Amino acid sequence: MRSRIVSVVLAAMVWICVAAGQNSAKNSAPAKTPVVDPALTRSMDQVLKDVSSIQPGVTRADLLRVFEAEGGLATRDGQQFVYRRCPYIKVIVNFHKPDDADMDWGNAPEEEWDHDVILSISKPFLESSVPD
């Protein structure tokens, strides 16, 4: 008898909890549709155009019109760059070492790097700035 009463009470409690959950779901506000920001959309369109102008085969000088080298460790044949208009937009670029490059190619002064050719460039990504 006692177990039957406990079972009935537990069943009633479960029913009340389920009903309350369904009620609160009906009363909760519907999710708001995100509002498109036209100014941000135009800015991002320009970012995508600028970034897509840099492809394998173009020179470091072309890259440096849109991006600048990010601080931190870098080598002549690979480096991370930040978009000039926003330091949170980044790409990783690898450069082709010419077949006729001498042994000191990687240690040459930066003034000689402008004609290096891009071998690969990552898709743009977002990341906080890295301090020098």
C-alpha positions as CSV (number, residue, x, y, z in Angstrom):
1,M,0.0,0.0,0.0
2,R,2.7,2.4,1.0
3,S,4.7,1.8,-2.2
4,R,1.6,2.4,-4.2
5,I,1.1,5.8,-2.6
6,V,4.8,6.7,-3.2
7,S,4.5,5.6,-6.8
8,V,1.4,7.8,-7.3
9,V,3.1,10.8,-5.7
10,L,6.2,10.4,-7.8
11,A,4.1,10.0,-11.0
12,A,2.2,13.2,-10.1
13,M,5.5,15.1,-9.4
14,V,6.9,14.0,-12.8
15,W,3.6,15.0,-14.6
16,I,3.7,18.5,-12.9
17,C,7.4,19.0,-13.9
18,V,6.8,18.0,-17.5
19,A,3.7,20.2,-17.7
20,A,5.7,23.1,-16.2
21,G,8.5,22.6,-18.7
22,Q,6.1,22.7,-21.6
23,N,4.4,25.8,-20.3
24,S,7.7,27.7,-19.9
25,A,8.8,26.7,-23.4
26,K,5.5,28.1,-24.7
27,N,6.0,31.3,-22.8
28,S,9.6,31.9,-23.6
29,A,10.4,34.6,-26.2
30,P,11.2,33.3,-29.7
31,A,14.8,33.6,-30.8
32,K,15.4,36.9,-32.5
33,T,16.5,36.9,-36.1
34,P,19.9,38.5,-36.5
35,V,19.9,41.9,-38.0
36,V,22.3,42.4,-40.9
37,D,24.5,45.4,-40.5
38,P,24.9,47.0,-43.9
39,A,28.1,48.9,-43.0
40,L,29.8,45.7,-41.6
41,T,28.6,43.8,-44.7
42,R,30.2,46.3,-47.0
43,S,33.4,46.3,-44.9
44,M,33.6,42.5,-45.0
45,D,33.0,42.5,-48.8
46,Q,36.0,44.8,-49.2
47,V,38.2,42.6,-46.9
48,L,37.3,39.6,-49.0
49,K,38.1,41.4,-52.2
50,D,41.5,42.6,-50.8
51,V,42.4,39.2,-49.4
52,S,41.4,37.3,-52.6
53,S,43.7,39.6,-54.6
54,I,46.6,37.8,-53.0
55,Q,47.1,34.4,-54.6
56,P,50.0,32.0,-55.1
57,G,52.3,33.4,-57.8
58,V,52.2,37.0,-56.7
59,T,55.2,38.7,-55.0
60,R,55.8,39.6,-51.4
61,A,55.7,43.3,-52.5
62,D,52.1,42.7,-53.7
63,L,51.2,41.0,-50.4
64,L,52.6,43.9,-48.5
65,R,50.2,46.3,-50.1
66,V,47.4,44.5,-48.3
67,F,49.1,42.9,-45.3
68,E,52.0,43.5,-43.0
69,A,54.2,41.1,-41.2
70,E,53.0,40.2,-37.8
71,G,55.4,40.4,-34.9
72,G,57.0,37.3,-33.5
73,L,59.1,34.6,-35.1
74,A,59.3,34.5,-38.8
75,T,61.4,33.2,-41.6
76,R,61.9,34.3,-45.2
77,D,60.0,31.3,-46.5
78,G,57.1,31.4,-44.1
79,Q,55.3,33.9,-42.0
80,Q,52.0,35.1,-40.6
81,F,50.7,38.4,-41.8
82,V,47.9,40.8,-40.6
83,Y,45.5,42.7,-42.7
84,R,46.5,46.4,-42.8
85,R,43.0,47.7,-41.9
86,C,42.4,45.3,-39.1
87,P,45.0,43.4,-37.1
88,Y,42.6,40.6,-36.2
89,I,42.4,39.4,-39.8
90,K,45.4,37.2,-40.5
91,V,46.8,34.8,-43.1
92,I,49.8,32.5,-43.1
93,V,52.0,32.7,-46.2
94,N,54.7,30.5,-47.5
95,F,57.2,31.7,-50.2
96,H,58.9,29.8,-52.9
97,K,62.6,29.5,-52.6
98,P,64.0,29.8,-56.1
99,D,66.0,26.8,-57.4
100,D,69.0,29.1,-58.0
101,A,68.9,30.7,-54.6
102,D,72.2,30.7,-52.8
103,M,72.8,29.2,-49.4
104,D,72.3,32.6,-47.7
105,W,68.8,33.1,-49.3
106,G,67.1,33.0,-45.9
107,N,69.5,35.4,-44.2
108,A,69.5,38.0,-47.0
109,P,68.5,41.6,-45.9
110,E,64.7,42.2,-46.0
111,E,65.2,44.8,-48.8
112,E,65.9,41.8,-51.1
113,W,62.7,39.9,-50.2
114,D,60.2,42.0,-52.3
115,H,60.5,39.7,-55.3
116,D,59.9,36.5,-53.4
117,V,56.9,34.6,-54.9
118,I,54.1,33.3,-52.8
119,L,53.9,29.5,-52.8
120,S,50.7,29.2,-50.7
121,I,48.4,31.4,-48.6
122,S,46.0,30.3,-46.0
123,K,42.3,31.3,-45.8
124,P,41.9,34.4,-43.7
125,F,41.2,33.8,-40.1
126,L,40.4,35.9,-37.0
127,E,42.8,36.0,-34.0
128,S,43.7,38.5,-31.3
129,S,46.8,40.6,-31.9
130,V,50.1,39.2,-30.9
131,P,52.4,41.7,-29.1
132,D,56.0,42.0,-30.2
